[in-house]
């Protein structure tokens, strides 16, 4: 079974998501323990894919959509059988590299 590690920002992002939408945060915790921690991947229904935007943040990481504008970034399973959870963010935050203390309202 893979080992899950959380990067420094991930735990803060999870708390931020919990304040924004508790149901999504609970769903994410389930995915982490029932999928990523078991075989290092999430179901295809979440659209997991590699980030490869030239010059983009987190290139080489995997991303999946927890909701329309809730992205979860993680490093893919490595040879030591660990997965590093990187960020939980919006498309705008990923694109600009500006991450907010509270979940953006979109206004």
C-alpha positions, 0 to 999 in steps of 0.5 A: 500500500502506498504511503500518503504524505501531505506537503505543508500547504495541503493541510491548510488547503483541506481546512479551507475546503472544510470551511467552504464545503464540508461535504466535499472535504469528507468526500476527499478524505474518503478518496484519499483513504480508500483510493490513493492510499490503496493503489496510488490513484483515483477513479477515472470519473474524477478525470485524473491527468498529469499537469504539463503546461509549459512553465506552469506550476506543479508540472509533473504532478497529477490533478483530479477534479473533486468538483467543477472548480475544486482541483486536487494536486498530488505527486504520482506514485513514486518507486518508494510507493509514496504519494505526496498530496500537494494542493487543493485549489481552483483553476484560477489559483493554479493558473496564477499561483495566487492561493487565497486564505479562504475559498474564492467566491468567484465574484 
